[in-house]
Amino acid sequence: MTGSQDMRCKACDGSGLLMDDEEWRYTCSICNGDGFVSKYEAAENDIVDTDITNRTLE
């Protein structure tokens, strides 16, 4: 595999979609809907701190 298909996206488990608590599906923001991330993209997407309701903290 090459390019953006180096590693399966852990956020969406390779499906390219995420689901919220009301079961709405939307494009994965980590892999941009590809289902895979390259080792270079993985380095760009550092883990972000979140609070208990998954809001990002700055």
mmCIF file as gemmi writes it, N, C-alpha and C atoms, coordinates in Angstrom:
data_model
loop_
_atom_site.group_PDB
_atom_site.id
_atom_site.type_symbol
_atom_site.label_atom_id
_atom_site.label_alt_id
_atom_site.label_comp_id
_atom_site.label_asym_id
_atom_site.label_entity_id
_atom_site.label_seq_id
_atom_site.pdbx_PDB_ins_code
_atom_site.Cartn_x
_atom_site.Cartn_y
_atom_site.Cartn_z
_atom_site.occupancy
_atom_site.B_iso_or_equiv
_atom_site.pdbx_formal_charge
_atom_site.auth_seq_id
_atom_site.auth_asym_id
_atom_site.pdbx_PDB_model_num
ATOM 1 N N . MET Axp A 1 ? 0.83 -1.182 0 1 0 ? 1 A 1
ATOM 2 C CA . MET Axp A 1 ? 0 0 0 1 0 ? 1 A 1
ATOM 3 C C . MET Axp A 1 ? 0.873 1.243 0 1 0 ? 1 A 1
ATOM 4 N N . THR Axp A 2 ? 0.402 2.256 -0.691 1 0 ? 2 A 1
ATOM 5 C CA . THR Axp A 2 ? 1.17 3.488 -0.743 1 0 ? 2 A 1
ATOM 6 C C . THR Axp A 2 ? 0.269 4.685 -0.518 1 0 ? 2 A 1
ATOM 7 N N . GLY Axp A 3 ? 0.895 5.839 -0.382 1 0 ? 3 A 1
ATOM 8 C CA . GLY Axp A 3 ? 0.124 7.072 -0.246 1 0 ? 3 A 1
ATOM 9 C C . GLY Axp A 3 ? -0.741 7.084 0.984 1 0 ? 3 A 1
ATOM 10 N N . SER Axp A 4 ? -2.033 7.393 0.782 1 0 ? 4 A 1
ATOM 11 C CA . SER Axp A 4 ? -2.935 7.557 1.919 1 0 ? 4 A 1
ATOM 12 C C . SER Axp A 4 ? -3.451 6.229 2.457 1 0 ? 4 A 1
ATOM 13 N N . GLN Axp A 5 ? -2.958 5.108 1.919 1 0 ? 5 A 1
ATOM 14 C CA . GLN Axp A 5 ? -3.463 3.818 2.37 1 0 ? 5 A 1
ATOM 15 C C . GLN Axp A 5 ? -2.41 3.03 3.144 1 0 ? 5 A 1
ATOM 16 N N . ASP Axp A 6 ? -1.542 3.733 3.853 1 0 ? 6 A 1
ATOM 17 C CA . ASP Axp A 6 ? -0.516 3.061 4.634 1 0 ? 6 A 1
ATOM 18 C C . ASP Axp A 6 ? -1.084 2.391 5.874 1 0 ? 6 A 1
ATOM 19 N N . MET Axp A 7 ? -2.006 3.062 6.565 1 0 ? 7 A 1
ATOM 20 C CA . MET Axp A 7 ? -2.534 2.529 7.82 1 0 ? 7 A 1
ATOM 21 C C . MET Axp A 7 ? -4.042 2.739 7.888 1 0 ? 7 A 1
ATOM 22 N N . ARG Axp A 8 ? -4.736 1.74 8.411 1 0 ? 8 A 1
ATOM 23 C CA . ARG Axp A 8 ? -6.183 1.863 8.605 1 0 ? 8 A 1
ATOM 24 C C . ARG Axp A 8 ? -6.457 2.911 9.677 1 0 ? 8 A 1
ATOM 25 N N . CYS Axp A 9 ? -7.434 3.766 9.43 1 0 ? 9 A 1
ATOM 26 C CA . CYS Axp A 9 ? -7.776 4.831 10.369 1 0 ? 9 A 1
ATOM 27 C C . CYS Axp A 9 ? -8.372 4.23 11.642 1 0 ? 9 A 1
ATOM 28 N N . LYS Axp A 10 ? -7.805 4.582 12.781 1 0 ? 10 A 1
ATOM 29 C CA . LYS Axp A 10 ? -8.291 4.054 14.054 1 0 ? 10 A 1
ATOM 30 C C . LYS Axp A 10 ? -9.577 4.736 14.505 1 0 ? 10 A 1
ATOM 31 N N . ALA Axp A 11 ? -9.803 5.974 14.063 1 0 ? 11 A 1
ATOM 32 C CA . ALA Axp A 11 ? -10.99 6.718 14.487 1 0 ? 11 A 1
ATOM 33 C C . ALA Axp A 11 ? -12.263 6.104 13.904 1 0 ? 11 A 1
ATOM 34 N N . CYS Axp A 12 ? -12.229 5.736 12.621 1 0 ? 12 A 1
ATOM 35 C CA . CYS Axp A 12 ? -13.435 5.208 11.965 1 0 ? 12 A 1
ATOM 36 C C . CYS Axp A 12 ? -13.319 3.719 11.663 1 0 ? 12 A 1
ATOM 37 N N . ASP Axp A 13 ? -12.223 3.085 12.054 1 0 ? 13 A 1
ATOM 38 C CA . ASP Axp A 13 ? -11.964 1.669 11.821 1 0 ? 13 A 1
ATOM 39 C C . ASP Axp A 13 ? -11.983 1.321 10.334 1 0 ? 13 A 1
ATOM 40 N N . GLY Axp A 14 ? -11.538 2.267 9.51 1 0 ? 14 A 1
ATOM 41 C CA . GLY Axp A 14 ? -11.412 2.019 8.086 1 0 ? 14 A 1
ATOM 42 C C . GLY Axp A 14 ? -12.669 2.246 7.266 1 0 ? 14 A 1
ATOM 43 N N . SER Axp A 15 ? -13.765 2.643 7.91 1 0 ? 15 A 1
ATOM 44 C CA . SER Axp A 15 ? -15.018 2.823 7.168 1 0 ? 15 A 1
ATOM 45 C C . SER Axp A 15 ? -15.11 4.188 6.504 1 0 ? 15 A 1
ATOM 46 N N . GLY Axp A 16 ? -14.363 5.178 7 1 0 ? 16 A 1
ATOM 47 C CA . GLY Axp A 16 ? -14.434 6.531 6.465 1 0 ? 16 A 1
ATOM 48 C C . GLY Axp A 16 ? -15.57 7.354 7.055 1 0 ? 16 A 1
ATOM 49 N N . LEU Axp A 17 ? -16.357 6.731 7.939 1 0 ? 17 A 1
ATOM 50 C CA . LEU Axp A 17 ? -17.494 7.424 8.547 1 0 ? 17 A 1
ATOM 51 C C . LEU Axp A 17 ? -17.426 7.324 10.068 1 0 ? 17 A 1
ATOM 52 N N . LEU Axp A 18 ? -17.875 8.358 10.726 1 0 ? 18 A 1
ATOM 53 C CA . LEU Axp A 18 ? -18.033 8.353 12.177 1 0 ? 18 A 1
ATOM 54 C C . LEU Axp A 18 ? -19.513 8.464 12.489 1 0 ? 18 A 1
ATOM 55 N N . MET Axp A 19 ? -19.908 8.06 13.693 1 0 ? 19 A 1
ATOM 56 C CA . MET Axp A 19 ? -21.31 8.126 14.079 1 0 ? 19 A 1
ATOM 57 C C . MET Axp A 19 ? -21.414 8.833 15.425 1 0 ? 19 A 1
ATOM 58 N N . ASP Axp A 20 ? -22.37 9.764 15.538 1 0 ? 20 A 1
ATOM 59 C CA . ASP Axp A 20 ? -22.556 10.445 16.814 1 0 ? 20 A 1
ATOM 60 C C . ASP Axp A 20 ? -23.532 9.664 17.692 1 0 ? 20 A 1
ATOM 61 N N . ASP Axp A 21 ? -23.85 10.22 18.861 1 0 ? 21 A 1
ATOM 62 C CA . ASP Axp A 21 ? -24.701 9.505 19.814 1 0 ? 21 A 1
ATOM 63 C C . ASP Axp A 21 ? -26.14 9.356 19.353 1 0 ? 21 A 1
ATOM 64 N N . GLU Axp A 22 ? -26.558 10.107 18.348 1 0 ? 22 A 1
ATOM 65 C CA . GLU Axp A 22 ? -27.905 9.958 17.792 1 0 ? 22 A 1
ATOM 66 C C . GLU Axp A 22 ? -27.899 9.109 16.521 1 0 ? 22 A 1
ATOM 67 N N . GLU Axp A 23 ? -26.768 8.463 16.268 1 0 ? 23 A 1
ATOM 68 C CA . GLU Axp A 23 ? -26.545 7.557 15.145 1 0 ? 23 A 1
ATOM 69 C C . GLU Axp A 23 ? -26.556 8.233 13.776 1 0 ? 23 A 1
ATOM 70 N N . TRP Axp A 24 ? -26.251 9.538 13.741 1 0 ? 24 A 1
ATOM 71 C CA . TRP Axp A 24 ? -26.031 10.232 12.476 1 0 ? 24 A 1
ATOM 72 C C . TRP Axp A 24 ? -24.617 9.909 12.034 1 0 ? 24 A 1
ATOM 73 N N . ARG Axp A 25 ? -24.439 9.612 10.771 1 0 ? 25 A 1
ATOM 74 C CA . ARG Axp A 25 ? -23.108 9.304 10.237 1 0 ? 25 A 1
ATOM 75 C C . ARG Axp A 25 ? -22.566 10.513 9.481 1 0 ? 25 A 1
ATOM 76 N N . TYR Axp A 26 ? -21.27 10.732 9.617 1 0 ? 26 A 1
ATOM 77 C CA . TYR Axp A 26 ? -20.619 11.838 8.933 1 0 ? 26 A 1
ATOM 78 C C . TYR Axp A 26 ? -19.191 11.446 8.585 1 0 ? 26 A 1
ATOM 79 N N . THR Axp A 27 ? -18.599 12.171 7.652 1 0 ? 27 A 1
ATOM 80 C CA . THR Axp A 27 ? -17.256 11.878 7.169 1 0 ? 27 A 1
ATOM 81 C C . THR Axp A 27 ? -16.239 12.003 8.297 1 0 ? 27 A 1
ATOM 82 N N . CYS Axp A 28 ? -15.371 11.039 8.38 1 0 ? 28 A 1
ATOM 83 C CA . CYS Axp A 28 ? -14.325 11.035 9.403 1 0 ? 28 A 1
ATOM 84 C C . CYS Axp A 28 ? -13.388 12.216 9.189 1 0 ? 28 A 1
ATOM 85 N N . SER Axp A 29 ? -13.164 12.995 10.239 1 0 ? 29 A 1
ATOM 86 C CA . SER Axp A 29 ? -12.304 14.172 10.139 1 0 ? 29 A 1
ATOM 87 C C . SER Axp A 29 ? -10.82 13.819 10.227 1 0 ? 29 A 1
ATOM 88 N N . ILE Axp A 30 ? -10.491 12.61 10.634 1 0 ? 30 A 1
ATOM 89 C CA . ILE Axp A 30 ? -9.091 12.195 10.719 1 0 ? 30 A 1
ATOM 90 C C . ILE Axp A 30 ? -8.559 11.759 9.365 1 0 ? 30 A 1
ATOM 91 N N . CYS Axp A 31 ? -9.312 10.901 8.672 1 0 ? 31 A 1
ATOM 92 C CA . CYS Axp A 31 ? -8.851 10.379 7.375 1 0 ? 31 A 1
ATOM 93 C C . CYS Axp A 31 ? -9.544 11.048 6.188 1 0 ? 31 A 1
ATOM 94 N N . ASN Axp A 32 ? -10.411 12.007 6.461 1 0 ? 32 A 1
ATOM 95 C CA . ASN Axp A 32 ? -11.169 12.706 5.412 1 0 ? 32 A 1
ATOM 96 C C . ASN Axp A 32 ? -12.017 11.758 4.574 1 0 ? 32 A 1
ATOM 97 N N . GLY Axp A 33 ? -12.507 10.685 5.185 1 0 ? 33 A 1
ATOM 98 C CA . GLY Axp A 33 ? -13.4 9.752 4.512 1 0 ? 33 A 1
ATOM 99 C C . GLY Axp A 33 ? -12.71 8.655 3.735 1 0 ? 33 A 1
ATOM 100 N N . ASP Axp A 34 ? -11.372 8.632 3.732 1 0 ? 34 A 1
ATOM 101 C CA . ASP Axp A 34 ? -10.631 7.604 2.999 1 0 ? 34 A 1
ATOM 102 C C . ASP Axp A 34 ? -10.667 6.246 3.696 1 0 ? 34 A 1
ATOM 103 N N . GLY Axp A 35 ? -10.692 6.257 5.011 1 0 ? 35 A 1
ATOM 104 C CA . GLY Axp A 35 ? -10.614 5.018 5.769 1 0 ? 35 A 1
ATOM 105 C C . GLY Axp A 35 ? -9.178 4.63 6.102 1 0 ? 35 A 1
ATOM 106 N N . PHE Axp A 36 ? -8.227 5.325 5.496 1 0 ? 36 A 1
ATOM 107 C CA . PHE Axp A 36 ? -6.807 5.047 5.713 1 0 ? 36 A 1
ATOM 108 C C . PHE Axp A 36 ? -6.061 6.353 5.879 1 0 ? 36 A 1
ATOM 109 N N . VAL Axp A 37 ? -4.966 6.327 6.61 1 0 ? 37 A 1
ATOM 110 C CA . VAL Axp A 37 ? -4.091 7.481 6.751 1 0 ? 37 A 1
ATOM 111 C C . VAL Axp A 37 ? -2.663 7.043 6.469 1 0 ? 37 A 1
ATOM 112 N N . SER Axp A 38 ? -1.888 7.911 5.859 1 0 ? 38 A 1
ATOM 113 C CA . SER Axp A 38 ? -0.481 7.606 5.635 1 0 ? 38 A 1
ATOM 114 C C . SER Axp A 38 ? 0.291 7.886 6.909 1 0 ? 38 A 1
ATOM 115 N N . LYS Axp A 39 ? 1.496 7.417 6.977 1 0 ? 39 A 1
ATOM 116 C CA . LYS Axp A 39 ? 2.299 7.682 8.169 1 0 ? 39 A 1
ATOM 117 C C . LYS Axp A 39 ? 2.571 9.172 8.309 1 0 ? 39 A 1
ATOM 118 N N . TYR Axp A 40 ? 2.551 9.913 7.21 1 0 ? 40 A 1
ATOM 119 C CA . TYR Axp A 40 ? 2.757 11.354 7.259 1 0 ? 40 A 1
ATOM 120 C C . TYR Axp A 40 ? 1.516 12.061 7.782 1 0 ? 40 A 1
ATOM 121 N N . GLU Axp A 41 ? 0.324 11.615 7.351 1 0 ? 41 A 1
ATOM 122 C CA . GLU Axp A 41 ? -0.923 12.189 7.861 1 0 ? 41 A 1
ATOM 123 C C . GLU Axp A 41 ? -1.092 11.867 9.334 1 0 ? 41 A 1
ATOM 124 N N . ALA Axp A 42 ? -0.7 10.675 9.745 1 0 ? 42 A 1
ATOM 125 C CA . ALA Axp A 42 ? -0.834 10.275 11.144 1 0 ? 42 A 1
ATOM 126 C C . ALA Axp A 42 ? 0.005 11.181 12.046 1 0 ? 42 A 1
ATOM 127 N N . ALA Axp A 43 ? 1.166 11.602 11.572 1 0 ? 43 A 1
ATOM 128 C CA . ALA Axp A 43 ? 2.023 12.484 12.353 1 0 ? 43 A 1
ATOM 129 C C . ALA Axp A 43 ? 1.412 13.876 12.481 1 0 ? 43 A 1
ATOM 130 N N . GLU Axp A 44 ? 0.642 14.3 11.46 1 0 ? 44 A 1
ATOM 131 C CA . GLU Axp A 44 ? 0.008 15.614 11.496 1 0 ? 44 A 1
ATOM 132 C C . GLU Axp A 44 ? -1.166 15.653 12.458 1 0 ? 44 A 1
ATOM 133 N N . ASN Axp A 45 ? -1.856 14.538 12.649 1 0 ? 45 A 1
ATOM 134 C CA . ASN Axp A 45 ? -3.058 14.482 13.473 1 0 ? 45 A 1
ATOM 135 C C . ASN Axp A 45 ? -2.715 14.067 14.889 1 0 ? 45 A 1
ATOM 136 N N . ASP Axp A 46 ? -2.107 14.997 15.632 1 0 ? 46 A 1
ATOM 137 C CA . ASP Axp A 46 ? -1.771 14.714 17.017 1 0 ? 46 A 1
ATOM 138 C C . ASP Axp A 46 ? -3.045 14.566 17.829 1 0 ? 46 A 1
ATOM 139 N N . ILE Axp A 47 ? -2.951 13.823 18.913 1 0 ? 47 A 1
ATOM 140 C CA . ILE Axp A 47 ? -4.095 13.627 19.79 1 0 ? 47 A 1
ATOM 141 C C . ILE Axp A 47 ? -4.439 14.943 20.469 1 0 ? 47 A 1
ATOM 142 N N . VAL Axp A 48 ? -5.712 15.271 20.466 1 0 ? 48 A 1
ATOM 143 C CA . VAL Axp A 48 ? -6.19 16.529 21.047 1 0 ? 48 A 1
ATOM 144 C C . VAL Axp A 48 ? -6.853 16.215 22.376 1 0 ? 48 A 1
ATOM 145 N N . ASP Axp A 49 ? -6.581 17.042 23.385 1 0 ? 49 A 1
ATOM 146 C CA . ASP Axp A 49 ? -7.226 16.866 24.681 1 0 ? 49 A 1
ATOM 147 C C . ASP Axp A 49 ? -8.705 17.207 24.576 1 0 ? 49 A 1
ATOM 148 N N . THR Axp A 50 ? -9.539 16.383 25.199 1 0 ? 50 A 1
ATOM 149 C CA . THR Axp A 50 ? -10.981 16.636 25.212 1 0 ? 50 A 1
ATOM 150 C C . THR Axp A 50 ? -11.504 16.533 26.634 1 0 ? 50 A 1
ATOM 151 N N . ASP Axp A 51 ? -12.661 17.17 26.872 1 0 ? 51 A 1
ATOM 152 C CA . ASP Axp A 51 ? -13.29 17.046 28.181 1 0 ? 51 A 1
ATOM 153 C C . ASP Axp A 51 ? -14.231 15.834 28.171 1 0 ? 51 A 1
ATOM 154 N N . ILE Axp A 52 ? -14.99 15.652 29.212 1 0 ? 52 A 1
ATOM 155 C CA . ILE Axp A 52 ? -15.829 14.469 29.366 1 0 ? 52 A 1
ATOM 156 C C . ILE Axp A 52 ? -16.918 14.363 28.282 1 0 ? 52 A 1
ATOM 157 N N . THR Axp A 53 ? -17.3 15.495 27.674 1 0 ? 53 A 1
ATOM 158 C CA . THR Axp A 53 ? -18.3 15.475 26.615 1 0 ? 53 A 1
ATOM 159 C C . THR Axp A 53 ? -17.675 15.546 25.222 1 0 ? 53 A 1
ATOM 160 N N . ASN Axp A 54 ? -16.367 15.242 25.146 1 0 ? 54 A 1
ATOM 161 C CA . ASN Axp A 54 ? -15.602 15.196 23.892 1 0 ? 54 A 1
ATOM 162 C C . ASN Axp A 54 ? -15.468 16.534 23.192 1 0 ? 54 A 1
ATOM 163 N N . ARG Axp A 55 ? -15.538 17.625 23.937 1 0 ? 55 A 1
ATOM 164 C CA . ARG Axp A 55 ? -15.246 18.944 23.364 1 0 ? 55 A 1
ATOM 165 C C . ARG Axp A 55 ? -13.738 19.138 23.428 1 0 ? 55 A 1
ATOM 166 N N . THR Axp A 56 ? -13.177 19.719 22.384 1 0 ? 56 A 1
ATOM 167 C CA . THR Axp A 56 ? -11.734 19.915 22.374 1 0 ? 56 A 1
ATOM 168 C C . THR Axp A 56 ? -11.331 21.01 23.335 1 0 ? 56 A 1
ATOM 169 N N . LEU Axp A 57 ? -10.193 20.81 23.976 1 0 ? 57 A 1
ATOM 170 C CA . LEU Axp A 57 ? -9.628 21.774 24.907 1 0 ? 57 A 1
ATOM 171 C C . LEU Axp A 57 ? -8.425 22.408 24.264 1 0 ? 57 A 1
ATOM 172 N N . GLU Axp A 58 ? -8.272 23.698 24.436 1 0 ? 58 A 1
ATOM 173 C CA . GLU Axp A 58 ? -7.098 24.398 23.875 1 0 ? 58 A 1
ATOM 174 C C . GLU Axp A 58 ? -6.124 24.757 24.947 1 0 ? 58 A 1
